[in-house]
Amino acid sequence: MLKGTKPLAYFMDIVGREPDICIRYWRMFDRHVAMGRLIRRELIEAYPGEPQLEYRMLFYALPGHEWRVDAMLTLLNEPGAWSDGRERRFGELLGYEGWQIDYWLTHRRSLTDA
């Protein structure tokens, strides 16, 4: 992100059950937020169907790319099934190039079927 090649990072986990690796990443990102190199936006909501749980959506964006957070939230909240078109938009918002998204769309199902 600091090189400007990826404008947005997105994390989602259950509050209180985050993997240690995520917490370490967030601390690294937060150092750059403190220096003004990144923007941070966090949303915590009730987990659907499990009111005792909450989930966190955590976004880090390059300055000037805050619009990507709003666009990502719109995408994630669209009704209906997840599709290749939505997966493509997800990748675009994160800053992946078209060829990278094409590769992912071609190979992702074989990875999940294994």
C-alpha positions in Angstrom: 0.0 0.0 0.0 2.7 2.4 0.9 4.2 2.0 -2.6 0.8 3.1 -4.0 0.1 -0.1 -5.8 -2.8 -1.2 -3.6 -5.2 1.5 -2.4 -7.4 -0.5 0.0 -7.0 -3.3 2.5 -10.0 -5.1 4.1 -10.2 -7.3 7.1 -13.2 -9.0 8.7 -13.3 -11.1 11.9 -15.4 -11.9 14.9 -14.6 -9.5 17.7 -12.5 -11.2 20.4 -11.6 -14.1 18.1 -9.2 -12.4 15.8 -6.1 -14.4 14.8 -2.9 -13.1 16.3 -1.5 -12.5 12.8 -4.3 -10.0 12.0 -3.7 -8.1 15.2 0.0 -7.8 14.3 -0.9 -6.6 10.8 -3.4 -4.0 12.2 -0.7 -2.7 14.6 1.7 -2.2 11.6 -1.1 -0.5 9.6 -2.0 1.7 12.6 1.5 3.1 12.8 1.1 4.4 9.3 -2.4 5.8 10.2 -0.7 7.7 13.1 1.7 9.2 10.6 -1.0 10.2 8.1 0.0 7.7 5.4 -3.1 5.6 5.7 -6.8 6.2 6.6 -8.5 3.7 8.9 -12.2 3.0 9.1 -13.7 0.4 11.4 -17.3 -0.9 11.7 -18.5 -3.3 14.3 -21.9 -4.9 13.9 -24.0 -7.7 15.4 -23.3 -11.1 13.7 -26.4 -12.2 11.8 -28.3 -14.9 13.6 -25.8 -14.8 16.5 -26.7 -11.7 18.6 -24.1 -12.6 21.2 -21.3 -12.1 18.6 -20.1 -9.1 16.8 -18.0 -8.8 13.7 -15.5 -6.2 12.7 -14.9 -4.8 9.3 -11.7 -2.9 9.2 -10.5 -0.9 6.2 -7.2 0.8 5.5 -7.1 3.2 2.5 -4.6 5.5 1.0 -5.4 9.1 1.4 -7.7 10.2 -1.4 -9.1 6.7 -1.8 -11.6 6.8 1.1 -14.4 6.5 -1.5 -13.3 2.9 -2.0 -14.5 2.1 1.6 -18.0 3.4 0.9 -18.0 1.5 -2.5 -16.9 -1.7 -0.8 -19.6 -1.4 1.9 -22.2 -0.9 -0.9 -20.9 -3.9 -2.7 -20.8 -6.1 0.5 -24.4 -5.1 1.4 -25.9 -5.7 -2.0 -28.7 -8.3 -1.8 -28.5 -11.5 -3.7 -25.9 -14.2 -4.3 -22.2 -13.4 -4.7 -21.3 -13.5 -8.4 -18.3 -13.3 -10.6 -19.2 -9.7 -11.3 -19.3 -8.8 -7.6 -16.0 -10.7 -7.1 -14.5 -8.7 -10.0 -15.6 -5.4 -8.4 -14.3 -6.5 -5.0 -10.8 -7.0 -6.6 -11.0 -3.7 -8.5 -11.8 -1.9 -5.3 -8.8 -3.5 -3.6 -6.6 -2.4 -6.5 -5.9 -5.6 -8.3 -5.2 -5.4 -12.0 -7.6 -6.9 -14.5 -5.3 -9.9 -15.3 -5.0 -10.7 -11.6 -8.7 -10.7 -11.2 -9.2 -12.8 -14.3 -6.7 -15.4 -13.0 -8.5 -15.4 -9.6 -11.9 -15.9 -11.2 -10.6 -18.7 -13.4 -8.9 -20.6 -10.5 -10.7 -19.8 -7.3 -13.3 -22.6 -7.6 -10.6 -25.2 -8.0 -9.0 -23.9 -4.8 -12.2 -24.2 -2.8 -13.2 -27.6 -4.2 -9.9 -29.2 -3.1 
